[in-house]
Amino acid sequence: MARRQHAGTEVLLDDDWSALWRCGCGYGNAGRDRCLMCGSPAPTELEGSDGLYAEEEVLPHEPRGPEARAGSKAGRTVTKLILLNLVVQAVTTGFLLANDVERATAIKVSLATGLAAFALAAGWVLLRSAELGLRPQWGRQHALRGATEGFIIGGAVAIVLFGAMRLALGRPVLDPTTSLLAAQGSPAAFLLGFLLLVVAAPVVEELVFRGFLAEALRDRGKRVAIWLSAIAFSVAHLRFSQFRYYVAMGLLLGLVYWRRGLVGSITAHATFNGMLLLIAVAASHGPAVEATGAGSTVAIPATYQVSTGLSGEELRMIGPLGAQVEFGYVDVEGLPPVEDVAADLARGMVPFPGQLVVDLSSVLVFELPAGRAVSMMATLDGQNGRMVVLPQEGRLWMAILRSDGTARSFSEFEAMLRSWRLTGAI
């Protein structure tokens, strides 16, 4: 028996991409030929529209009962998945630290563990979806259109976000995870990272948070479903300092899912992550950028993150693999010439704090564009590194490297020294 159309049904938009209409029951529909809430047919004016498609999975809305409370059950499942992710990360980190695993190996282990966790999450959610009778909206009817929209949205958001941060801070700001993959130099680790970020994460996260959780909450309305799934999506990333950022991304992906199904949201998610990775790769091989602070201006790789010390007397940079570089100064009256400073250092006549151990045999005087300086190899807080001091009248300038264990961090530090300009007048 054919369903009758509600009185008051109206067309809101009809073009080649989508047909929007409001049912007489008050529910707004995008592209579907039947109302998602009550099952009433679309207005007759939309017959033959390219923006309208048959949605076989649309069922009339029914009052929620004990058997229809899939939202609560799905919410509990997603909570368990988030807790499982937390446990897996804690155990993996604890194992790597306890066994003092080399950083390059630790990266590969973490990536492989992440892929295994995603596979487990996908299997669990698919089983729970079958148990709860949930059917994700895939958007197969217009898969090409959905994928195209997702590609445009994901790429545009990544480019706009990067550009806005670049304009706001005056330097590139890269995602830490993609910077790590771009800088570590291992093809195997990069491939694992690509599979994790651009394939596994978009597919599994969209399946869990949109195709499972949002779908289970569909009967509570679009707003509730998208907001709650976005909040869960943000919590799952375990980066609470960026909570609002991940909520915003979850809302955007939820809207794409509501409009184009998983085809659209997975494509948008994958394109966004892929674009961030591409930007990080380009930045790691691109020109250096200038960082200014503590009376110094230094050219640093774009993959480094910059922070200025609270006292204003330190310029700090952190590399994607954990290398730490500091430029700063102390005001000292009556400094001797640089050769005398080097001689005192080589004889061990200069006291250093306990966390700094200098290799006295490595002390040497060398020329920098900023002036004659003294260099020495050192161990700082248990990390191999290098320390450079540049004495001038009334002020001792310092540059310190805590390496990440790679030769690359030492060569990057050397390049920074060669670009070092002193801008702080005494």
C-alpha positions in Angstrom: 0.0 0.0 0.0 1.5 3.3 -1.0 2.1 5.9 1.7 0.3 9.2 1.5 2.1 12.4 1.3 1.8 14.7 4.3 0.1 18.0 3.7 2.5 20.9 3.8 5.4 19.1 2.1 7.5 21.7 0.2 10.6 21.8 -2.1 13.5 23.8 -0.7 16.2 23.3 -3.4 16.5 21.4 -6.6 19.7 21.3 -8.7 22.0 18.8 -10.3 23.7 18.0 -7.0 20.9 17.7 -4.5 17.2 18.0 -3.9 16.2 19.4 -0.5 12.6 19.2 0.7 10.7 19.5 4.0 8.1 16.9 4.8 4.8 17.9 6.2 5.9 16.2 9.5 8.5 18.9 9.8 11.6 16.9 8.9 14.1 18.2 6.4 15.4 15.7 3.8 18.4 15.9 1.4 18.3 13.8 -1.7 16.1 11.0 -0.4 12.9 10.1 -2.2 11.1 9.4 1.1 11.1 11.2 4.4 13.6 9.7 6.9 11.2 10.2 9.8 7.8 9.2 8.6 8.4 7.6 5.2 6.2 10.0 3.2 7.2 10.4 -0.5 9.0 13.4 -1.8 6.9 16.2 -3.5 5.7 15.4 -7.0 7.6 18.4 -8.3 10.9 16.5 -7.7 10.0 13.5 -9.8 12.9 12.8 -12.2 15.2 15.2 -10.4 19.0 14.4 -10.7 19.3 15.3 -7.0 16.8 12.7 -5.8 17.6 9.1 -5.3 15.8 6.1 -3.9 16.8 5.2 -0.4 16.0 1.6 0.2 17.0 1.7 3.8 14.6 4.5 4.9 12.0 3.3 7.4 9.2 5.2 9.0 10.0 6.6 12.4 8.6 4.6 15.3 8.4 5.5 18.9 11.5 4.4 20.8 11.0 1.3 22.9 13.4 -1.2 24.6 14.2 -2.8 21.3 14.9 0.5 19.6 17.3 2.0 22.1 20.3 1.3 19.9 21.8 4.7 20.7 22.6 3.9 24.3 24.0 0.5 23.5 26.2 2.0 20.7 27.3 4.7 23.1 28.5 2.1 25.6 30.3 0.2 22.8 32.1 3.3 21.6 33.1 4.1 25.3 34.7 0.7 25.6 36.5 1.2 22.3 37.9 4.6 23.6 39.0 2.9 26.9 40.6 0.1 24.9 42.5 2.6 22.8 43.8 4.3 26.0 44.9 1.0 27.4 46.7 -0.1 24.2 48.5 3.3 24.0 49.5 3.1 27.7 50.8 -0.5 27.5 52.7 0.2 24.2 54.3 3.4 25.6 55.2 1.6 28.9 56.8 -1.3 27.0 58.9 1.0 24.8 60.1 3.1 27.7 60.8 0.1 29.9 62.9 -1.6 27.2 64.6 1.7 26.1 63.6 0.9 22.5 65.4 3.0 19.9 63.2 5.8 18.6 63.0 4.7 15.0 62.0 1.2 16.1 59.5 2.7 18.6 57.8 4.6 15.8 57.3 1.5 13.7 56.0 -0.5 16.7 53.5 2.3 17.6 52.3 2.5 14.0 51.9 -1.3 13.7 50.1 -1.4 17.1 47.8 1.4 15.8 46.9 -0.6 12.7 46.1 -3.7 14.8 43.9 -1.6 17.1 42.0 -0.2 14.2 41.4 -3.6 12.8 40.0 -4.8 16.1 37.8 -1.8 16.4 36.4 -2.3 12.9 35.6 -5.9 13.6 34.0 -5.2 16.9 31.8 -2.4 15.5 30.6 -4.5 12.5 29.5 -7.3 14.9 27.7 -4.8 17.1 26.0 -3.2 14.1 24.7 -6.6 13.1 23.5 -7.3 16.6 21.7 -3.9 16.9 20.3 -4.1 13.4 22.1 -0.9 12.3 22.8 -0.2 8.6 25.3 2.6 7.9 24.3 4.9 5.1 27.0 4.3 2.5 25.7 6.6 -0.2 26.3 4.1 -3.0 23.5 5.5 -5.2 25.7 8.6 -5.9 29.1 7.3 -4.8 31.0 9.4 -7.4 29.2 12.5 -6.4 29.7 11.8 -2.7 33.4 11.0 -3.2 33.9 14.2 -5.2 32.3 16.4 -2.6 34.3 14.7 0.2 37.6 15.2 -1.7 36.8 18.9 -2.3 35.7 19.5 1.3 38.6 17.5 2.9 41.3 19.1 0.8 39.9 22.7 1.1 39.6 22.5 4.9 43.2 21.2 5.2 44.5 24.0 2.9 42.5 26.7 4.6 43.5 25.6 8.1 47.2 25.5 7.2 47.0 28.9 5.5 45.2 30.5 8.4 47.8 29.3 10.9 50.5 30.4 8.6 49.1 33.9 8.4 48.3 34.1 12.1 51.7 33.0 13.3 54.0 34.0 10.4 55.4 30.5 10.0 54.1 27.0 9.0 52.4 25.1 11.7 52.4 21.4 11.0 50.5 18.5 12.5 52.9 16.7 15.0 52.1 13.2 13.7 52.6 14.0 10.0 55.7 16.0 10.8 57.1 12.9 12.6 56.4 10.7 9.6 57.9 13.2 7.2 61.1 13.7 9.2 62.0 10.2 10.4 63.4 9.1 7.0 62.4 5.5 7.0 60.4 4.3 4.0 58.9 1.4 6.0 57.7 3.7 8.8 56.4 6.2 6.2 54.4 3.5 4.5 53.0 2.3 7.8 52.1 5.9 8.7 50.4 6.4 5.4 48.3 3.3 5.8 47.4 4.4 9.3 46.5 8.0 8.7 45.1 8.0 5.1 43.5 4.5 4.9 42.8 2.9 8.3 41.9 5.9 10.4 39.4 7.5 7.9 37.7 4.1 7.2 37.5 2.9 10.8 36.8 6.2 12.5 34.0 7.1 10.1 32.5 3.6 10.5 32.7 3.9 14.3 31.6 7.5 14.9 29.3 8.1 11.9 28.2 4.8 10.5 27.7 3.2 13.9 27.2 5.8 16.6 25.5 8.6 14.6 23.4 6.0 12.9 22.3 4.5 16.2 21.3 8.0 17.3 19.4 8.9 14.1 16.0 8.5 15.7 16.9 11.3 18.2 17.4 13.7 15.3 20.2 15.0 13.2 21.5 17.6 15.6 21.8 15.2 18.5 23.4 12.4 16.4 26.0 14.6 14.8 26.9 16.5 18.0 27.3 13.4 20.2 29.3 11.5 17.6 31.5 14.5 17.2 32.2 14.8 20.9 33.0 11.0 21.1 35.3 11.5 18.1 37.2 14.2 19.9 37.5 12.3 23.2 38.8 9.2 21.3 41.8 11.2 20.0 43.0 11.7 23.7 44.3 15.2 22.9 42.2 17.2 25.3 44.2 20.5 24.6 42.7 20.2 21.1 39.2 19.1 22.1 37.4 21.9 20.3 39.4 21.3 17.1 38.4 17.6 17.0 34.8 18.4 17.8 34.7 20.9 14.9 36.2 18.3 12.6 33.7 15.7 13.9 30.8 18.1 13.2 32.0 18.7 9.6 32.4 15.0 8.9 29.0 14.3 10.5 27.4 16.8 8.1 29.1 15.2 5.2 27.9 11.8 6.3 24.3 13.0 6.7 24.4 14.3 3.2 26.5 11.8 1.3 26.9 8.8 3.6 30.2 7.0 4.4 31.5 7.4 0.9 31.6 11.1 1.4 32.8 11.3 5.0 35.5 8.7 4.5 36.8 10.5 1.4 36.8 13.8 3.2 38.6 12.4 6.2 41.2 10.6 4.0 41.8 13.7 1.9 42.2 15.9 4.9 44.8 13.6 6.5 46.5 13.0 3.2 46.8 16.7 2.6 48.3 17.3 6.0 50.8 14.6 5.3 51.7 16.0 1.9 52.2 19.5 3.5 54.5 18.0 6.1 56.6 16.2 3.5 56.8 19.4 1.4 57.8 21.4 4.5 60.5 18.9 5.6 62.2 19.3 2.2 61.3 23.0 1.8 63.2 26.2 2.8 63.8 27.1 6.4 61.7 29.7 8.2 62.8 32.4 10.5 62.2 32.3 14.2 62.9 35.4 16.4 63.1 35.7 20.2 65.5 36.3 23.1 67.5 38.7 21.0 68.2 36.2 18.2 66.9 35.4 14.8 67.5 31.9 13.5 66.5 30.0 10.3 65.0 26.7 11.3 63.4 23.8 9.5 59.6 24.2 9.0 59.0 20.9 10.9 60.3 22.4 14.2 57.8 23.9 16.7 58.8 27.2 18.3 58.1 28.5 21.8 59.5 31.5 23.6 60.6 31.1 27.2 58.5 32.8 29.9 61.4 35.1 30.9 61.8 36.2 27.3 65.5 35.2 27.5 65.2 31.9 25.6 64.1 30.9 22.2 63.2 27.2 22.1 62.5 24.9 19.2 61.5 21.2 19.3 62.0 19.0 16.3 59.5 16.3 15.1 61.7 13.5 16.5 62.3 15.2 19.9 65.4 17.2 19.3 65.5 20.4 21.4 67.3 23.6 20.6 67.6 26.7 22.7 69.1 30.1 22.0 69.5 32.6 24.8 71.8 34.8 26.8 73.0 35.9 30.2 74.3 39.3 31.1 77.9 39.0 32.5 80.3 41.9 33.2 83.9 41.6 32.4 83.9 38.7 30.0 87.4 37.7 28.8 88.3 37.2 25.1 86.9 34.1 23.4 90.3 32.3 23.4 90.5 32.7 27.2 86.9 31.4 27.6 87.8 28.3 25.5 91.0 27.7 27.5 89.1 27.9 30.8 86.5 25.5 29.5 89.1 23.0 28.2 90.8 23.0 31.6 87.5 22.3 33.4 87.7 25.7 35.2 84.1 26.6 34.4 81.5 25.0 36.7 78.4 23.5 35.1 75.1 22.3 36.6 74.9 18.5 37.3 72.7 17.8 34.3 75.3 19.2 31.9 78.4 17.1 31.3 80.9 18.6 28.8 83.4 16.7 26.8 86.5 18.8 27.5 88.5 17.4 24.6 85.9 18.7 22.1 86.3 22.4 23.1 87.3 24.6 20.1 87.0 28.1 18.8 85.3 28.6 15.4 83.9 31.4 13.3 80.2 32.1 13.0 78.5 35.0 11.1 77.4 36.3 14.5 81.1 36.3 15.8 83.8 34.1 17.2 82.3 31.3 19.4 83.3 28.3 21.4 81.8 24.9 20.6 81.8 21.8 22.8 80.1 18.4 22.7 78.0 17.7 25.8 75.4 15.5 27.4 72.4 17.4 28.7 69.8 15.6 30.8 71.1 12.3 29.5 70.8 13.3 25.9 73.8 13.7 23.6 74.2 17.2 22.3 76.3 20.3 21.6 76.7 23.6 23.3 78.0 26.8 21.7 78.8 30.0 23.6 79.5 33.4 22.0 81.0 36.0 24.4 80.5 39.7 23.7 81.0 42.7 25.8 78.6 42.4 28.8 76.7 39.5 27.4 77.2 35.7 26.9 75.1 34.3 24.1 74.4 30.5 24.1 73.0 27.9 21.8 72.3 24.4 23.1 71.2 21.2 21.3 69.7 18.2 22.9 69.7 15.7 20.0 67.1 13.1 19.1 69.8 10.6 18.6 70.2 11.2 14.8 72.9 12.8 12.8 70.3 14.9 11.1 69.6 16.9 14.3 73.3 17.8 14.6 73.4 19.0 10.9 70.2 21.0 11.4 71.7 22.6 14.5 74.8 23.5 12.5 72.7 25.2 9.9 70.8 27.1 12.6 74.2 28.4 14.0 75.2 29.5 10.5 72.0 31.5 10.2 72.2 33.0 13.8 71.9 36.7 13.9 72.0 38.7 17.2 69.3 41.4 17.2 69.2 42.2 20.9 71.2 45.4 21.6 72.8 45.8 25.1 
